[in-house]
Amino acid sequence: MIPIQWKETQAFSTSVPTRFGSIVVVWQGEEAPILSRIYLPRNDCALVSQAHTDFPILEQWNDRRLLPDLISRATEAICAAAESKPAQFPFKLLRPGLQYLNSFRQTILSLEASIPFGHVSTYLELAKASGKPSAFRAVASALSHNPFPLLIPCHRVIASNGSLAGYQGGLEMKRFLLEREGVPFSSSGMVNLHLARLWHFS
């Protein structure tokens, strides 16, 4: 859900080409930009259409202009993450774009952002770490609406049985990212929990 005030504010977008297709990055503000949304590729036309629905006053950033530093850093991190290379983007730089979320979802995304490259966790473990161990379905919902996939690496969260569950960019993309990070899979197509590096939240 996009805040009403965002729908009434000028926003800008740029496309990041990746092996999966173009990823659309949306932000607000020129002098002090706030990263607002990242759309993973499914169909380029659908992505642009969805971006315009969410941000009616949306303008494609003119390629002749330098991207704001924050957005340039974000696109570089997205490119690295899409190639399953370690990409560090400070979570604090994402916080302004998360303020409209309730405290539970902000907590889940903050925990998720701490899972390092090459590791995985589960929806149940995230729920436990949030202090609400029975809320694993709410965790799954929070991650399915993660506004900043790749920068907040929700592809590193799987079901307790090792299945991939869901992902905004599709399960094929999720598996590719995990395999390139060295996460082992079994012949059944699920993450091998005996060999995988499971992340334990402190």
C-alpha positions as CSV (number, residue, x, y, z in Angstrom):
1,M,0.0,0.0,0.0
2,I,1.4,3.3,-1.1
3,P,0.8,6.3,1.2
4,I,-1.8,8.8,-0.1
5,Q,0.7,11.7,0.2
6,W,3.2,9.9,-2.0
7,K,0.5,9.7,-4.8
8,E,0.3,13.5,-4.7
9,T,4.1,14.0,-4.8
10,Q,6.5,14.3,-7.8
11,A,8.4,11.0,-8.2
12,F,11.2,9.9,-10.5
13,S,12.2,6.6,-12.0
14,T,15.1,5.0,-13.7
15,S,15.5,1.5,-15.1
16,V,18.3,-0.8,-14.2
17,P,19.1,-3.5,-16.9
18,T,19.8,-7.0,-15.4
19,R,19.9,-10.5,-16.7
20,F,16.3,-10.9,-15.5
21,G,15.1,-7.8,-17.3
22,S,14.8,-4.2,-16.3
23,I,14.4,-3.3,-12.6
24,V,12.5,-0.1,-12.0
25,V,13.7,2.2,-9.2
26,V,11.4,5.0,-8.0
27,W,12.3,7.9,-5.6
28,Q,11.0,11.2,-4.5
29,G,13.0,14.5,-4.3
30,E,15.9,15.7,-6.2
31,E,18.1,17.5,-3.7
32,A,17.5,15.0,-0.8
33,P,16.0,12.0,-2.5
34,I,14.0,9.3,-0.7
35,L,14.1,5.9,-2.2
36,S,10.5,4.9,-2.5
37,R,10.1,1.6,-4.4
38,I,11.9,-1.1,-6.4
39,Y,10.0,-3.2,-8.9
40,L,11.4,-6.5,-9.9
41,P,10.9,-7.5,-13.6
42,R,8.0,-9.7,-14.6
43,N,7.0,-7.7,-17.7
44,D,8.5,-4.4,-18.4
45,C,5.3,-2.8,-19.5
46,A,3.5,-4.1,-16.5
47,L,6.2,-2.7,-14.2
48,V,6.0,0.8,-15.7
49,S,2.2,0.6,-15.5
50,Q,2.3,-0.4,-11.9
51,A,4.8,2.3,-11.1
52,H,2.6,4.9,-12.6
53,T,-0.4,3.5,-10.7
54,D,1.5,3.7,-7.4
55,F,3.1,7.1,-8.2
56,P,0.7,9.0,-10.6
57,I,3.1,12.0,-10.8
58,L,6.0,9.9,-12.1
59,E,8.7,11.2,-14.4
60,Q,11.4,9.2,-16.1
61,W,14.8,10.5,-15.1
62,N,16.5,12.2,-18.0
63,D,19.6,10.0,-18.9
64,R,21.6,13.2,-19.6
65,R,21.4,14.1,-16.0
66,L,23.5,12.5,-13.3
67,L,21.5,10.4,-10.9
68,P,21.4,11.7,-7.3
69,D,24.2,10.0,-5.3
70,L,21.8,7.9,-3.2
71,I,20.0,6.6,-6.3
72,S,23.4,5.9,-8.0
73,R,24.5,3.9,-5.0
74,A,21.2,2.0,-5.0
75,T,21.4,1.1,-8.7
76,E,25.0,-0.1,-8.2
77,A,24.0,-2.3,-5.3
78,I,21.0,-3.6,-7.3
79,C,23.2,-4.6,-10.2
80,A,25.6,-6.4,-7.9
81,A,22.8,-8.2,-6.0
82,A,21.2,-9.3,-9.3
83,E,24.5,-11.0,-10.2
84,S,24.6,-12.5,-6.7
85,K,27.6,-10.5,-5.7
86,P,27.9,-9.2,-2.1
87,A,26.1,-5.8,-2.1
88,Q,26.1,-3.6,0.9
89,F,23.6,-0.8,1.0
90,P,23.1,0.7,4.5
91,F,19.7,-0.1,5.9
92,K,19.5,3.4,7.5
93,L,19.4,4.9,3.9
94,L,16.2,2.8,3.3
95,R,14.4,3.8,6.6
96,P,12.9,7.1,5.2
97,G,11.1,5.0,2.6
98,L,9.8,2.6,5.2
99,Q,8.2,5.0,7.6
100,Y,4.7,4.4,6.3
101,L,4.9,0.7,7.3
102,N,3.7,-0.4,10.7
103,S,6.3,-1.2,13.4
104,F,6.0,-5.0,12.9
105,R,6.8,-4.8,9.2
106,Q,9.6,-2.4,9.8
107,T,11.1,-4.8,12.4
108,I,10.8,-7.7,10.0
109,L,12.5,-5.9,7.2
110,S,15.3,-4.7,9.5
111,L,15.9,-8.3,10.7
112,E,15.8,-9.5,7.1
113,A,18.4,-6.9,6.0
114,S,20.8,-8.4,8.5
115,I,20.9,-11.9,6.8
116,P,24.4,-12.0,5.2
117,F,25.3,-13.1,1.7
118,G,25.3,-16.9,1.3
119,H,23.0,-17.5,4.3
120,V,19.3,-18.3,4.6
121,S,16.7,-18.1,7.3
122,T,13.1,-19.1,7.6
123,Y,9.8,-17.3,8.1
124,L,9.5,-19.0,11.4
125,E,12.9,-17.9,12.6
126,L,12.1,-14.4,11.6
127,A,8.9,-14.5,13.5
128,K,10.7,-15.7,16.6
129,A,13.4,-13.0,16.3
130,S,10.6,-10.4,16.1
131,G,9.2,-11.6,19.4
132,K,6.1,-13.0,17.8
133,P,6.8,-16.7,17.1
134,S,3.3,-17.5,15.9
135,A,3.3,-14.7,13.3
136,F,5.2,-16.5,10.6
137,R,2.3,-15.9,8.1
138,A,2.5,-12.2,8.9
139,V,6.2,-12.4,8.2
140,A,5.6,-13.9,4.8
141,S,3.1,-11.2,4.0
142,A,5.6,-8.5,5.1
143,L,8.3,-9.9,2.9
144,S,5.9,-10.3,-0.1
145,H,5.4,-6.5,0.1
146,N,9.0,-5.7,0.7
147,P,9.4,-2.3,-1.1
148,F,13.1,-2.8,-1.6
149,P,13.8,-6.3,-2.9
150,L,17.5,-7.1,-3.5
151,L,18.6,-4.2,-1.2
152,I,16.6,-5.9,1.6
153,P,17.3,-9.5,0.5
154,C,14.0,-11.3,1.1
155,H,15.2,-14.0,-1.3
156,R,17.2,-15.4,1.6
157,V,14.1,-16.4,3.5
158,I,12.6,-19.8,2.9
159,A,10.0,-22.1,4.4
160,S,10.9,-24.3,7.3
161,N,11.0,-27.4,5.1
162,G,13.4,-25.8,2.7
163,S,10.9,-24.9,0.0
164,L,11.3,-21.5,-1.7
165,A,7.8,-20.4,-0.9
166,G,7.3,-17.1,-2.9
167,Y,9.2,-14.2,-4.3
168,Q,8.3,-11.0,-6.0
169,G,10.6,-11.7,-8.9
170,G,9.4,-15.4,-9.2
171,L,10.8,-18.6,-7.9
172,E,13.2,-19.0,-10.8
173,M,14.9,-15.7,-10.0
174,K,14.9,-16.6,-6.2
175,R,16.6,-20.0,-6.9
176,F,19.2,-18.4,-9.2
177,L,20.1,-15.8,-6.6
178,L,20.5,-18.4,-3.9
179,E,22.4,-20.8,-6.0
180,R,24.8,-18.1,-7.1
181,E,25.3,-17.3,-3.4
182,G,26.4,-20.9,-2.8
183,V,23.2,-22.1,-1.1
184,P,22.9,-25.8,-1.6
185,F,19.8,-27.4,-3.1
186,S,18.6,-31.0,-3.0
187,S,17.4,-33.0,-6.0
188,S,13.8,-32.2,-5.0
189,G,14.4,-28.5,-5.7
190,M,14.4,-27.4,-2.0
191,V,17.2,-25.9,-0.1
192,N,19.3,-28.6,1.6
193,L,18.9,-27.5,5.2
194,H,21.6,-29.9,6.4
195,L,24.2,-28.2,4.3
196,A,22.9,-24.7,4.1
197,R,24.3,-21.9,6.2
198,L,21.4,-21.0,8.4
199,W,21.4,-17.5,9.9
200,H,20.7,-17.2,13.6
201,F,19.5,-13.9,14.8
202,S,21.2,-12.6,17.9
